């Protein structure tokens, strides 16, 4: 987050965009967290998967609910990528 410190106006704009995307539709915060977790796995992003799993757990999502996102990824993304995503979820939940 060096850039966030160097350019706080960019970070604020990015944060505002995140808030606006959350407000752009009818999904609940819980549903948004699960979708964002799935997108992170689909993007093959370990950091984002960890972040959304950690935030989901802090918001009350159970390890089983978070794991279910990884299981659902199997038929869309394939076994290796889905299991990689599941392992990143479990880095957080089983840590």
C-alpha positions in Angstrom: 0.0 0.0 0.0 2.9 2.3 -0.7 1.0 3.9 -3.6 -2.0 4.5 -1.2 0.3 6.5 1.0 2.0 8.3 -1.8 -1.3 9.1 -3.6 -4.1 9.2 -1.1 -6.4 10.8 -3.6 -6.2 7.8 -5.8 -6.9 5.5 -2.9 -9.9 7.5 -1.8 -11.3 7.4 -5.4 -10.7 3.6 -5.5 -12.5 3.2 -2.2 -15.4 5.4 -3.4 -15.7 3.3 -6.6 -15.9 0.1 -4.4 -18.7 1.7 -2.4 -20.6 2.8 -5.6 -20.4 -0.7 -7.1 -21.8 -2.2 -3.9 -24.7 0.3 -4.0 -25.4 -0.2 -7.7 -27.7 -3.2 -7.3 -29.9 -5.2 -5.0 -27.4 -7.8 -3.7 -26.9 -7.9 0.1 -23.4 -7.4 1.5 -23.3 -11.1 2.3 -24.1 -12.0 -1.3 -21.6 -9.4 -2.6 -18.9 -10.9 -0.4 -19.5 -14.4 -1.8 -19.6 -13.1 -5.4 -16.3 -11.2 -4.8 -14.7 -14.3 -3.4 -15.8 -16.3 -6.5 -14.4 -13.6 -8.7 -11.1 -13.6 -6.9 -10.8 -17.4 -7.4 -11.7 -17.0 -11.0 -9.1 -14.3 -11.4 -6.6 -16.7 -9.9 -5.7 -14.1 -7.3 -4.3 -15.4 -4.1 -4.2 -12.0 -2.4 -7.8 -11.1 -3.3 -9.1 -14.6 -2.3 -7.4 -14.3 1.1 -8.8 -10.8 1.5 -12.4 -11.7 0.7 -12.3 -15.0 2.7 -10.9 -13.0 5.7 -13.5 -10.3 5.4 -16.3 -12.9 4.9 -15.2 -14.7 8.0 -15.1 -11.4 9.9 -18.6 -10.7 8.6 -20.0 -14.0 9.9 -19.7 -16.3 7.0 -18.9 -19.8 8.1 -15.9 -21.8 6.9 -18.4 -24.2 5.2 -20.1 -21.3 3.3 -16.7 -20.0 2.1 -15.6 -23.6 1.1 -18.8 -23.9 -0.9 -17.7 -21.1 -3.2 -14.5 -23.1 -3.9 -16.5 -26.3 -4.6 -18.8 -24.4 -7.0 -15.8 -23.2 -8.9 -14.9 -26.8 -9.9 -17.3 -27.1 -12.8 -16.7 -23.6 -14.2 -12.9 -23.2 -13.6 -11.7 -26.7 -13.5 -10.4 -28.9 -10.7 -6.9 -27.4 -10.4 -7.9 -23.7 -10.2 -10.9 -24.4 -7.9 -8.8 -26.5 -5.5 -6.1 -23.8 -5.5 -8.8 -21.3 -4.6 -10.2 -23.6 -1.9 -6.7 -23.9 -0.4 -6.4 -20.1 -0.3 -9.8 -19.9 1.5 -8.5 -22.5 4.0 -5.3 -20.6 4.5 -7.7 -18.1 6.2 -10.3 -20.4 7.8 -8.0 -23.2 9.0 -4.9 -21.0 9.4 
